[in-house]
Amino acid sequence: MTKFLLAVHVIAAIVAVGPVTVAASMFPPAARRALAAPGDAEAAGTLRLLHRICRVYAVVGVVVPVFGFATAGQMGVLGSAWLIVSIALTAAAGLVLAALVLPAQSTLVEGALPESPRAAGALGENSGTVRHTARLAMYTGLFNLLWATVTVLMIVRPGSTTGA
């Protein structure tokens, strides 16, 4: 059963977290392009698509810690320091995504839609665009760094007796 749970956990991490990581990383430069050309429906569509990928896969990503807890319970490592740190970092990554990345993306998508009254507003100004997209890029980088750290901890597992 442990191998099954671990396999589902790893596959879920690849399938769910991978697309969020990539789409979120692609979003800030796509937003800069879309906001620089407010009437470009294709650029606005790209933003909507990247934002939708992030939202949908963020929800699907809940499977990752669920199966992670199940796997850790089967392995008897729920009290291990590396796992506790991984859980905290995973929670932090989820919080960054839910509280910072997705809302910032929503704001930029609204600002890039041709039919939006905000399209010609503050987000359309060069300095506002740069500030908003730079902040989003920073949040996205933090999200990616947290997940990369969790991945390393899952592989290295300091103090593990498995020899990995």
Backbone as CSV, one residue per row, in Angstrom:
resi,resn,N_x,N_y,N_z,CA_x,CA_y,CA_z,C_x,C_y,C_z
1,MET,0.809,-1.193,0.000,0.000,0.000,0.000,0.858,1.265,0.000
2,THR,1.997,1.227,0.701,2.887,2.385,0.769,3.369,2.783,-0.614
3,LYS,3.738,1.801,-1.415,4.236,2.104,-2.761,3.147,2.743,-3.621
4,PHE,1.924,2.264,-3.487,0.810,2.837,-4.233,0.591,4.298,-3.814
5,LEU,0.534,4.546,-2.503,0.319,5.908,-2.008,1.448,6.836,-2.441
6,LEU,2.676,6.344,-2.357,3.827,7.153,-2.768,3.764,7.452,-4.268
7,ALA,3.401,6.462,-5.060,3.289,6.676,-6.512,2.230,7.729,-6.836
8,VAL,1.074,7.628,-6.184,0.011,8.619,-6.426,0.472,10.002,-5.971
9,HIS,1.144,10.066,-4.845,1.660,11.338,-4.315,2.628,11.983,-5.318
10,VAL,3.569,11.215,-5.815,4.570,11.748,-6.748,3.922,12.122,-8.082
11,ILE,3.056,11.270,-8.599,2.379,11.577,-9.869,1.507,12.824,-9.716
12,ALA,0.807,12.926,-8.610,-0.027,14.114,-8.373,0.834,15.369,-8.292
13,ALA,1.992,15.266,-7.655,2.886,16.422,-7.565,3.359,16.850,-8.953
14,ILE,3.703,15.895,-9.775,4.166,16.221,-11.130,3.032,16.800,-11.963
15,VAL,1.880,16.145,-11.930,0.755,16.540,-12.782,0.094,17.828,-12.296
16,ALA,0.032,18.045,-10.991,-0.685,19.212,-10.467,0.232,20.412,-10.236
17,VAL,1.351,20.209,-9.584,2.219,21.330,-9.237,3.021,21.803,-10.447
18,GLY,3.415,20.873,-11.297,4.186,21.253,-12.482,3.499,22.295,-13.348
19,PRO,2.249,22.067,-13.763,1.570,23.062,-14.596,1.392,24.420,-13.906
20,VAL,1.120,24.419,-12.606,0.985,25.694,-11.894,2.312,26.437,-11.924
21,THR,3.384,25.722,-11.663,4.710,26.330,-11.637,5.058,26.949,-12.986
22,VAL,4.816,26.208,-14.049,5.145,26.700,-15.390,4.227,27.852,-15.794
23,ALA,2.915,27.670,-15.634,1.963,28.708,-16.035,2.162,29.981,-15.224
24,ALA,2.398,29.837,-13.926,2.620,31.020,-13.090,3.888,31.750,-13.496
25,SER,4.918,31.005,-13.892,6.170,31.625,-14.335,6.007,32.330,-15.674
26,MET,5.152,31.809,-16.521,4.917,32.421,-17.833,4.026,33.657,-17.737
27,PHE,3.258,33.763,-16.664,2.245,34.810,-16.561,2.802,36.235,-16.541
28,PRO,3.805,36.583,-15.701,4.254,37.984,-15.654,4.728,38.541,-17.010
29,PRO,5.576,37.814,-17.762,5.958,38.385,-19.062,4.781,38.472,-20.028
30,ALA,3.871,37.496,-19.966,2.679,37.548,-20.821,1.806,38.734,-20.430
31,ALA,1.731,39.032,-19.140,0.944,40.180,-18.674,1.556,41.483,-19.168
32,ARG,2.875,41.580,-19.119,3.528,42.802,-19.622,3.217,43.014,-21.097
33,ARG,3.265,41.936,-21.869,2.948,42.048,-23.301,1.483,42.434,-23.515
34,ALA,0.579,41.789,-22.766,-0.850,42.060,-22.932,-1.208,43.476,-22.515
35,LEU,-0.612,43.953,-21.449,-0.932,45.299,-20.968,-0.281,46.378,-21.824
36,ALA,0.777,46.018,-22.535,1.412,46.981,-23.441,0.580,47.173,-24.709
37,ALA,-0.270,46.192,-25.023,-1.135,46.266,-26.210,-2.567,45.996,-25.762
38,PRO,-3.240,47.002,-25.156,-4.558,46.779,-24.553,-5.626,46.199,-25.488
39,GLY,-5.544,46.407,-26.766,-6.576,45.897,-27.666,-6.292,44.507,-28.207
40,ASP,-5.192,43.905,-27.796,-4.783,42.608,-28.337,-5.561,41.481,-27.642
41,ALA,-6.590,40.983,-28.324,-7.446,39.940,-27.761,-6.677,38.636,-27.556
42,GLU,-5.730,38.342,-28.423,-4.949,37.106,-28.286,-4.091,37.142,-27.023
43,ALA,-3.471,38.285,-26.763,-2.646,38.420,-25.560,-3.508,38.312,-24.304
44,ALA,-4.690,38.919,-24.331,-5.612,38.820,-23.193,-6.079,37.378,-23.020
45,GLY,-6.312,36.685,-24.119,-6.711,35.275,-24.062,-5.626,34.406,-23.461
46,THR,-4.381,34.704,-23.775,-3.253,33.972,-23.199,-3.229,34.149,-21.691
47,LEU,-3.447,35.385,-21.240,-3.486,35.630,-19.792,-4.610,34.852,-19.123
48,ARG,-5.777,34.890,-19.736,-6.913,34.148,-19.165,-6.593,32.664,-19.080
49,LEU,-5.985,32.119,-20.117,-5.642,30.697,-20.134,-4.619,30.361,-19.047
50,LEU,-3.557,31.144,-18.943,-2.541,30.882,-17.920,-3.130,30.989,-16.520
51,HIS,-3.999,31.973,-16.317,-4.644,32.137,-15.010,-5.567,30.949,-14.708
52,ARG,-6.307,30.503,-15.707,-7.195,29.355,-15.519,-6.387,28.096,-15.185
53,ILE,-5.271,27.892,-15.870,-4.403,26.745,-15.567,-3.961,26.802,-14.109
54,CYS,-3.542,27.963,-13.669,-3.091,28.112,-12.277,-4.215,27.829,-11.288
55,ARG,-5.400,28.362,-11.556,-6.531,28.152,-10.642,-6.950,26.691,-10.583
56,VAL,-7.113,26.076,-11.746,-7.594,24.687,-11.785,-6.580,23.735,-11.167
57,TYR,-5.322,23.869,-11.548,-4.325,22.948,-11.025,-3.989,23.223,-9.558
58,ALA,-4.254,24.430,-9.079,-4.096,24.700,-7.647,-5.104,23.869,-6.854
59,VAL,-6.327,23.768,-7.372,-7.350,22.950,-6.708,-6.974,21.479,-6.793
60,VAL,-6.549,21.040,-7.972,-6.136,19.642,-8.144,-4.937,19.328,-7.244
61,GLY,-4.091,20.322,-7.016,-2.889,20.142,-6.204,-3.146,19.776,-4.756
62,VAL,-4.366,19.941,-4.282,-4.712,19.547,-2.911,-4.484,18.048,-2.722
63,VAL,-4.553,17.296,-3.794,-4.324,15.852,-3.733,-2.901,15.541,-3.255
64,VAL,-1.950,16.410,-3.582,-0.549,16.147,-3.251,-0.344,16.005,-1.742
65,PRO,-0.714,16.984,-0.916,-0.512,16.783,0.521,-1.416,15.701,1.122
66,VAL,-2.590,15.504,0.548,-3.480,14.449,1.066,-2.786,13.092,0.952
67,PHE,-2.270,12.797,-0.233,-1.572,11.521,-0.406,-0.212,11.535,0.273
68,GLY,0.375,12.712,0.445,1.628,12.812,1.195,1.444,12.412,2.646
69,PHE,0.368,12.909,3.262,0.074,12.516,4.644,-0.207,11.022,4.741
70,ALA,-0.962,10.508,3.790,-1.268,9.077,3.802,0.006,8.246,3.672
71,THR,0.882,8.664,2.790,2.149,7.951,2.592,3.010,8.028,3.852
72,ALA,3.122,9.225,4.419,3.931,9.403,5.630,3.376,8.574,6.786
73,GLY,2.063,8.500,6.883,1.449,7.672,7.923,1.790,6.205,7.741
74,GLN,1.724,5.742,6.505,2.063,4.335,6.217,3.533,4.055,6.508
75,MET,4.386,5.043,6.246,5.820,4.858,6.452,6.231,5.088,7.904
76,GLY,5.330,5.662,8.695,5.642,5.926,10.096,6.635,7.063,10.298
77,VAL,6.586,8.075,9.432,7.551,9.183,9.528,6.875,10.525,9.818
78,LEU,5.639,10.490,10.300,4.909,11.742,10.528,5.606,12.686,11.511
79,GLY,6.426,12.175,12.391,7.127,13.023,13.354,8.515,13.444,12.924
80,SER,8.939,13.038,11.739,10.293,13.361,11.273,10.421,14.856,10.968
81,ALA,11.572,15.409,11.362,11.805,16.847,11.189,11.701,17.268,9.723
82,TRP,12.278,16.471,8.811,12.253,16.842,7.394,10.827,16.896,6.880
83,LEU,9.966,16.023,7.395,8.579,16.005,6.953,7.808,17.196,7.525
84,ILE,8.059,17.511,8.767,7.392,18.657,9.394,7.777,19.949,8.669
85,VAL,9.062,20.082,8.344,9.514,21.263,7.587,8.856,21.267,6.207
86,SER,8.788,20.113,5.561,8.141,20.012,4.249,6.670,20.398,4.313
87,ILE,5.994,19.972,5.367,4.574,20.315,5.535,4.420,21.827,5.694
88,ALA,5.284,22.421,6.514,5.218,23.878,6.721,5.495,24.624,5.417
89,LEU,6.489,24.178,4.668,6.820,24.834,3.394,5.704,24.639,2.360
90,THR,5.080,23.466,2.365,3.958,23.212,1.463,2.793,24.134,1.803
91,ALA,2.519,24.283,3.091,1.457,25.199,3.523,1.792,26.632,3.111
92,ALA,3.053,27.019,3.274,3.472,28.366,2.873,3.315,28.553,1.364
93,ALA,3.678,27.537,0.586,3.530,27.625,-0.873,2.061,27.765,-1.254
94,GLY,1.212,26.985,-0.609,-0.225,27.088,-0.874,-0.766,28.462,-0.521
95,LEU,-0.303,29.011,0.590,-0.726,30.345,1.015,-0.247,31.415,0.031
96,VAL,0.994,31.312,-0.401,1.521,32.275,-1.391,0.700,32.206,-2.674
97,LEU,0.398,30.999,-3.112,-0.389,30.843,-4.332,-1.791,31.425,-4.161
98,ALA,-2.463,31.042,-3.080,-3.858,31.451,-2.881,-4.007,32.922,-2.518
99,ALA,-3.084,33.452,-1.729,-3.245,34.819,-1.222,-2.509,35.873,-2.034
100,LEU,-1.487,35.469,-2.776,-0.680,36.466,-3.489,-0.690,36.276,-5.003
101,VAL,-0.346,35.078,-5.464,-0.200,34.857,-6.904,-1.540,34.942,-7.638
102,LEU,-2.506,34.130,-7.223,-3.784,34.103,-7.940,-4.522,35.445,-7.904
103,PRO,-4.594,36.133,-6.755,-5.247,37.453,-6.776,-4.520,38.476,-7.659
104,ALA,-3.192,38.452,-7.650,-2.436,39.375,-8.501,-2.682,39.054,-9.974
105,GLN,-2.733,37.772,-10.305,-3.061,37.384,-11.676,-4.452,37.879,-12.064
106,SER,-5.415,37.708,-11.171,-6.786,38.165,-11.450,-6.813,39.655,-11.746
107,THR,-6.108,40.432,-10.954,-6.053,41.876,-11.156,-5.460,42.209,-12.524
108,LEU,-4.393,41.513,-12.888,-3.757,41.783,-14.173,-4.618,41.315,-15.343
109,VAL,-5.320,40.195,-15.178,-6.225,39.728,-16.234,-7.325,40.761,-16.456
110,GLU,-7.901,41.253,-15.370,-8.948,42.272,-15.494,-8.420,43.516,-16.188
111,GLY,-7.182,43.892,-15.902,-6.591,45.069,-16.514,-6.256,44.881,-17.979
112,ALA,-6.130,43.631,-18.422,-5.742,43.369,-19.811,-6.920,43.094,-20.723
113,LEU,-8.097,42.852,-20.152,-9.252,42.554,-20.998,-9.673,43.796,-21.772
114,PRO,-9.821,43.683,-23.091,-10.180,44.850,-23.891,-11.481,45.504,-23.449
115,GLU,-12.447,44.704,-22.979,-13.741,45.266,-22.597,-13.750,45.797,-21.167
116,SER,-12.661,45.632,-20.439,-12.604,46.062,-19.046,-12.359,47.555,-18.947
117,PRO,-13.070,48.233,-18.049,-12.818,49.660,-17.858,-11.427,49.911,-17.285
118,ARG,-10.847,48.883,-16.644,-9.511,49.045,-16.073,-8.424,48.917,-17.132
119,ALA,-8.772,48.425,-18.327,-7.757,48.197,-19.361,-7.009,49.469,-19.695
120,ALA,-7.674,50.575,-19.681,-7.014,51.838,-19.991,-6.628,52.578,-18.718
121,GLY,-6.834,51.988,-17.581,-6.578,52.644,-16.302,-5.159,52.494,-15.809
122,ALA,-5.021,52.468,-14.498,-3.707,52.486,-13.856,-2.828,51.312,-14.268
123,LEU,-3.421,50.135,-14.479,-2.595,48.990,-14.862,-2.060,49.132,-16.271
124,GLY,-2.686,49.935,-17.079,-2.215,50.136,-18.439,-1.048,51.091,-18.526
125,GLU,-0.815,51.864,-17.462,0.316,52.776,-17.441,1.589,51.979,-17.249
126,ASN,2.659,52.430,-17.892,3.906,51.677,-17.901,4.441,51.424,-16.493
127,SER,4.510,52.441,-15.631,5.079,52.234,-14.298,4.203,51.315,-13.459
128,GLY,2.873,51.436,-13.580,1.971,50.558,-12.849,2.096,49.125,-13.320
129,THR,2.208,48.946,-14.628,2.354,47.610,-15.200,3.630,46.955,-14.696
130,VAL,4.708,47.695,-14.734,5.999,47.154,-14.297,5.934,46.780,-12.819
131,ARG,5.354,47.636,-12.000,5.253,47.354,-10.562,4.418,46.111,-10.289
132,HIS,3.235,46.042,-10.916,2.353,44.901,-10.678,2.957,43.592,-11.189
133,THR,3.526,43.613,-12.377,4.098,42.374,-12.913,5.374,41.983,-12.185
134,ALA,6.151,42.969,-11.738,7.369,42.647,-10.980,7.010,42.024,-9.641
135,ARG,5.993,42.558,-8.994,5.553,41.994,-7.710,5.031,40.571,-7.918
136,LEU,4.245,40.382,-8.974,3.735,39.039,-9.265,4.884,38.080,-9.557
137,ALA,5.881,38.533,-10.311,7.043,37.680,-10.602,7.762,37.289,-9.313
138,MET,7.844,38.219,-8.366,8.472,37.925,-7.078,7.655,36.880,-6.309
139,TYR,6.337,37.051,-6.258,5.481,36.080,-5.579,5.601,34.704,-6.230
140,THR,5.627,34.690,-7.555,5.741,33.432,-8.284,7.084,32.768,-8.010
141,GLY,8.143,33.554,-7.982,9.464,33.016,-7.659,9.513,32.419,-6.274
142,LEU,8.865,33.088,-5.319,8.796,32.570,-3.958,8.031,31.244,-3.927
143,PHE,6.900,31.193,-4.615,6.117,29.959,-4.713,6.977,28.828,-5.288
144,ASN,7.670,29.103,-6.381,8.514,28.089,-7.026,9.663,27.659,-6.119
145,LEU,10.264,28.606,-5.409,11.364,28.282,-4.498,10.886,27.390,-3.350
146,LEU,9.718,27.685,-2.822,9.159,26.846,-1.754,8.939,25.419,-2.248
147,TRP,8.364,25.267,-3.443,8.131,23.918,-3.975,9.431,23.200,-4.296
148,ALA,10.420,23.940,-4.789,11.716,23.313,-5.075,12.353,22.809,-3.784
149,THR,12.241,23.588,-2.720,12.794,23.178,-1.430,12.083,21.942,-0.900
150,VAL,10.771,21.908,-1.023,10.004,20.729,-0.597,10.450,19.508,-1.398
151,THR,10.631,19.686,-2.696,11.058,18.573,-3.548,12.408,18.033,-3.097
152,VAL,13.347,18.928,-2.813,14.673,18.497,-2.345,14.547,17.757,-1.014
153,LEU,13.745,18.288,-0.108,13.559,17.606,1.181,12.930,16.227,1.007
154,MET,12.016,16.091,0.062,11.380,14.787,-0.182,12.376,13.781,-0.742
155,ILE,13.335,14.254,-1.477,14.325,13.358,-2.080,15.451,13.042,-1.085
156,VAL,15.988,14.061,-0.452,17.146,13.893,0.434,16.750,13.301,1.787
157,ARG,15.623,13.729,2.323,15.104,13.282,3.617,16.203,13.197,4.678
158,PRO,16.641,14.348,5.161,17.724,14.349,6.168,17.371,13.459,7.362
159,GLY,18.318,12.624,7.759,18.122,11.733,8.891,17.419,10.431,8.534
160,SER,17.065,10.282,7.246,16.365,9.081,6.824,17.291,7.880,6.914
161,THR,16.714,6.747,7.231,17.492,5.510,7.316,17.386,4.696,6.041
162,THR,16.785,5.277,4.986,16.608,4.524,3.745,17.856,4.533,2.879
163,GLY,18.846,5.352,3.243,20.069,5.409,2.463,19.965,6.337,1.268
164,ALA,18.837,6.979,1.089,18.666,7.899,-0.046,19.333,9.217,0.224
